[in-house]
Amino acid sequence: EEWSESDEEEAGAADEEVVAGPDEFARAALSRQWVTRAVVLCCVSLFLWAFAWSLHALNVQALVEELCGGDVSEAALYNGLLDGSMSLAQFLGSPMLGMLADRFGRRKVVCASLLGMMSYGVLSLMSSWVDGSLALRISLLFLGVVSAGATSGERIMYSAIISDVTIPADRPRYFGLLGLSMGVGFMSGAVVGAVLANLDLVYIFVITSSIMAANFLLLAVFLYETLPVELRAKVLVLHKANPIGAMRFYFRRHYVCTTRQPKTKRAAGGGRRSAKYTPVEGE
């Protein structure tokens, strides 16, 4: 039976589909313009986030010291509690953010994360502007820290968006651009914070809140959803949003991958081959 050229093309396409997988072809079929748009938006948004965060964090410490009347030891205590609350909120909220992103899409979750960051800026502005007791103004800062920490999924979502729209061969380059954007943002925020050190804290918090609001509007208007509906999780399993369980799963999988290597047997030539390897006749 003759083998036509069309049959060869169909067989080759079938082989490529088995190797690459349908999701890889879906990513490769995306217009280069849309991929570039998503990457540029993620890099710009991450730069703005890192810039605002660096500028904001430096001045929050100055605000706490000012609220404590210049008492360095008391200010250090409150700053430590604020940092600890932020870390705890991130630890508890990150698994839930990942599940929500898999269920409802990346765009909604990253916008919600930016709203949490913006609320931290607004509450810090209120704490520096209103006249009240130390307990009230510190409480506003703690509320802002918890809201920002619980919704702090920007960096994770940017990486997920890049993974959605690119093929594996291109991801290291784009992940490098994300890291570069974040590093430049942190350095720029620290430099600008040093330049504006003599400026009133109210104005600095107005600047940081405005940057956070602009960042939210940028993604809300221009970013498209990168996770198709058919690839999203069907239901939310809330009991799986457990940070302890996530850590156990990670370490268990890491242990299995590093300790359970495939068994090999010594070949006639001295090399090692897989136990499932079957020599071809005449080899």
C-alpha positions as CSV (number, residue, x, y, z in Angstrom):
1,E,0.0,0.0,0.0
2,E,1.4,3.4,-1.0
3,W,2.2,6.0,1.6
4,S,1.2,9.4,0.3
5,E,2.8,12.8,1.4
6,S,-0.5,13.8,3.2
7,D,-0.3,10.6,5.3
8,E,3.2,11.4,6.3
9,E,2.2,14.9,7.3
10,E,-0.7,13.6,9.4
11,A,1.6,11.1,11.1
12,G,4.2,13.7,11.8
13,A,1.6,16.1,13.3
14,A,0.2,13.2,15.4
15,D,3.7,12.5,16.7
16,E,4.3,16.2,17.5
17,E,1.0,16.3,19.4
18,V,2.0,13.4,21.5
19,V,5.3,14.9,22.4
20,A,4.2,18.5,23.0
21,G,0.7,18.1,24.3
22,P,-2.4,20.2,23.4
23,D,-1.7,22.9,25.9
24,E,1.7,23.6,24.4
25,F,0.1,24.0,21.0
26,A,-2.4,26.4,22.5
27,R,0.3,28.5,23.9
28,A,2.3,28.4,20.7
29,A,-0.8,29.5,18.7
30,L,-1.2,32.7,20.7
31,S,-0.4,35.8,18.8
32,R,3.0,37.1,19.5
33,Q,1.4,40.5,20.1
34,W,-0.8,39.2,22.9
35,V,2.2,37.4,24.5
36,T,4.3,40.5,24.4
37,R,1.4,42.5,25.8
38,A,1.0,40.2,28.8
39,V,4.8,40.1,29.5
40,V,5.2,43.9,29.3
41,L,2.2,44.5,31.6
42,C,3.5,42.0,34.1
43,C,7.0,43.6,34.1
44,V,5.7,47.2,34.4
45,S,3.2,46.2,37.1
46,L,5.8,44.3,39.1
47,F,8.2,47.3,38.8
48,L,5.5,49.7,40.1
49,W,4.6,47.3,42.9
50,A,8.2,46.9,44.0
51,F,8.8,50.7,43.8
52,A,5.7,51.5,45.8
53,W,6.4,48.8,48.3
54,S,10.0,49.8,48.9
55,L,9.1,53.5,49.2
56,H,6.2,52.7,51.5
57,A,8.0,50.3,53.8
58,L,10.8,52.7,54.6
59,N,8.4,55.4,55.6
60,V,6.1,53.2,57.6
61,Q,9.1,52.6,60.0
62,A,9.6,56.4,60.2
63,L,5.9,56.8,60.9
64,V,5.9,54.3,63.7
65,E,8.9,56.0,65.3
66,E,7.1,59.3,65.0
67,L,3.9,57.8,66.6
68,C,6.0,56.5,69.5
69,G,7.4,60.0,70.2
70,G,10.9,59.1,69.1
71,D,11.3,56.2,71.5
72,V,13.5,53.8,69.4
73,S,13.0,50.7,71.5
74,E,9.2,51.0,71.5
75,A,9.2,51.7,67.7
76,A,11.4,48.7,67.1
77,L,8.9,46.5,69.0
78,Y,6.0,47.8,66.9
79,N,7.9,47.5,63.7
80,G,8.8,43.9,64.6
81,L,5.2,43.1,65.3
82,L,4.1,44.6,62.0
83,D,6.7,42.6,60.0
84,G,5.6,39.4,61.9
85,S,2.0,40.1,61.1
86,M,2.8,40.6,57.5
87,S,4.7,37.3,57.2
88,L,2.0,35.4,59.1
89,A,-0.7,36.8,56.8
90,Q,1.2,35.9,53.7
91,F,1.8,32.4,55.1
92,L,-1.9,31.8,55.7
93,G,-3.2,33.6,52.6
94,S,-0.9,32.3,49.8
95,P,-2.5,28.8,49.4
96,M,-6.0,30.3,49.2
97,L,-4.8,32.8,46.6
98,G,-3.4,30.0,44.5
99,M,-6.7,28.1,44.6
100,L,-8.7,31.1,43.8
101,A,-6.5,31.9,40.8
102,D,-6.9,28.3,39.5
103,R,-10.7,28.5,39.9
104,F,-11.6,32.1,38.8
105,G,-8.6,33.1,36.7
106,R,-5.4,35.1,37.1
107,R,-6.6,38.6,36.3
108,K,-9.2,38.8,39.1
109,V,-6.8,37.5,41.7
110,V,-3.9,39.8,40.8
111,C,-6.3,42.8,40.8
112,A,-7.6,41.8,44.2
113,S,-4.0,41.6,45.4
114,L,-3.3,45.1,44.2
115,L,-6.4,46.3,45.9
116,G,-5.1,44.8,49.2
117,M,-1.8,46.6,48.7
118,M,-3.7,49.9,47.9
119,S,-5.7,49.5,51.1
120,Y,-2.4,49.3,53.0
121,G,-1.4,52.6,51.5
122,V,-4.7,54.3,52.3
123,L,-4.7,53.0,55.9
124,S,-1.1,54.2,56.4
125,L,-2.2,57.6,55.1
126,M,-5.0,57.7,57.5
127,S,-2.7,56.7,60.4
128,S,-0.3,59.5,59.6
129,W,-3.1,62.1,59.0
130,V,-5.8,61.6,61.6
131,D,-5.5,62.8,65.2
132,G,-6.0,60.1,67.6
133,S,-4.5,57.9,70.3
134,L,-1.4,55.7,69.7
135,A,-3.6,52.6,69.9
136,L,-5.9,53.8,67.1
137,R,-3.2,54.8,64.7
138,I,-1.1,51.7,65.3
139,S,-4.3,49.6,64.8
140,L,-4.8,51.2,61.4
141,L,-1.3,50.1,60.5
142,F,-1.9,46.6,61.7
143,L,-5.1,46.4,59.7
144,G,-3.3,47.6,56.6
145,V,-0.5,45.1,57.1
146,V,-2.9,42.1,57.5
147,S,-4.9,43.1,54.4
148,A,-1.8,43.5,52.3
149,G,-0.2,40.3,53.6
150,A,-3.3,38.1,53.1
151,T,-3.7,39.3,49.5
152,S,0.0,39.4,48.7
153,G,0.0,37.2,45.6
154,E,1.3,39.6,43.0
155,R,4.6,37.9,42.3
156,I,3.0,34.5,42.2
157,M,0.3,35.6,39.8
158,Y,2.8,37.3,37.4
159,S,4.7,34.1,37.2
160,A,1.5,32.1,36.6
161,I,0.5,34.6,33.8
162,I,3.8,34.1,32.1
163,S,3.5,30.4,32.3
164,D,0.0,30.5,30.8
165,V,1.0,32.4,27.7
166,T,4.5,31.1,26.9
167,I,6.0,27.7,26.1
168,P,8.6,26.2,28.4
169,A,11.6,27.1,26.2
170,D,10.8,30.9,26.5
171,R,9.9,31.0,30.3
172,P,13.4,31.3,31.7
173,R,13.9,34.5,29.7
174,Y,10.6,36.0,30.8
175,F,11.1,35.0,34.4
176,G,14.5,36.8,34.3
177,L,12.7,39.9,33.0
178,L,10.3,39.7,36.0
179,G,13.2,39.4,38.4
180,L,15.0,42.3,36.8
181,S,11.8,44.5,37.0
182,M,11.3,43.7,40.7
183,G,15.0,44.4,41.5
184,V,15.0,47.7,39.7
185,G,11.8,48.7,41.4
186,F,13.1,47.9,44.9
187,M,16.3,49.9,44.2
188,S,14.5,52.8,42.7
189,G,12.0,53.0,45.6
190,A,14.9,53.1,48.1
191,V,16.7,55.8,46.2
192,V,13.5,58.0,45.9
193,G,12.7,57.3,49.6
194,A,16.2,58.7,50.6
195,V,15.6,61.8,48.3
196,L,12.2,62.4,49.8
197,A,13.3,61.8,53.4
198,N,12.7,65.4,54.4
199,L,9.2,65.5,52.9
200,D,6.2,65.1,55.2
201,L,5.0,61.5,55.6
202,V,1.5,62.4,54.5
203,Y,2.6,63.4,51.1
204,I,4.8,60.3,50.7
205,F,1.8,58.1,51.5
206,V,-0.3,60.0,49.0
207,I,2.4,59.2,46.4
208,T,2.6,55.5,47.2
209,S,-1.2,55.2,47.3
210,S,-1.5,56.9,43.9
211,I,1.1,54.5,42.4
212,M,-0.8,51.5,43.8
213,A,-4.1,52.8,42.4
214,A,-2.5,53.4,39.0
215,N,-1.0,49.9,39.0
216,F,-4.5,48.4,39.8
217,L,-6.1,50.4,37.0
218,L,-3.4,49.4,34.5
219,L,-4.0,45.7,34.9
220,A,-7.8,46.1,35.3
221,V,-8.1,47.9,32.0
222,F,-5.4,46.3,29.8
223,L,-4.6,42.8,31.1
224,Y,-6.6,40.0,29.5
225,E,-7.4,36.7,31.2
226,T,-4.8,34.1,30.4
227,L,-6.3,31.0,31.9
228,P,-9.1,29.6,29.7
229,V,-12.3,28.5,31.4
230,E,-11.9,24.9,30.3
231,L,-8.5,24.7,32.1
232,R,-9.8,26.1,35.4
233,A,-10.5,24.1,38.5
234,K,-14.1,23.0,38.7
235,V,-14.6,23.4,42.4
236,L,-12.9,25.0,45.4
237,V,-11.7,22.5,48.0
238,L,-11.3,24.8,51.0
239,H,-9.7,22.2,53.3
240,K,-6.8,22.0,50.8
241,A,-6.0,25.7,51.4
242,N,-3.8,24.7,54.3
243,P,-0.3,26.1,54.4
244,I,0.9,23.1,56.5
245,G,-0.6,20.7,54.1
246,A,1.1,22.5,51.2
247,M,4.5,22.3,52.9
248,R,4.0,18.6,53.6
249,F,3.1,17.9,50.0
250,Y,6.1,19.8,48.8
251,F,8.6,18.1,51.0
252,R,7.0,14.7,50.4
253,R,7.2,15.2,46.7
254,H,10.8,16.5,46.9
255,Y,11.8,13.4,49.0
256,V,10.2,11.0,46.5
257,C,11.8,12.7,43.5
258,T,15.3,12.7,45.1
259,T,15.3,9.3,46.8
260,R,13.3,7.0,44.5
261,Q,15.4,6.9,41.4
262,P,14.6,4.3,38.6
263,K,16.4,1.1,39.0
264,T,19.1,0.4,36.5
265,K,21.0,-2.7,35.4
266,R,24.4,-3.1,34.1
267,A,24.6,-3.5,30.4
268,A,27.1,-5.8,28.6
269,G,29.2,-2.8,27.6
270,G,29.6,-1.5,31.1
271,G,27.0,1.3,30.8
272,R,23.8,1.6,32.8
273,R,20.4,1.2,31.3
274,S,16.9,1.4,32.6
275,A,15.4,-1.7,34.0
276,K,12.5,-1.3,31.6
277,Y,14.8,-0.9,28.6
278,T,14.5,-3.7,26.0
279,P,17.4,-4.1,23.6
280,V,16.6,-4.1,19.9
281,E,17.4,-7.3,18.1
282,G,20.9,-7.2,16.8
283,E,22.0,-4.4,19.1
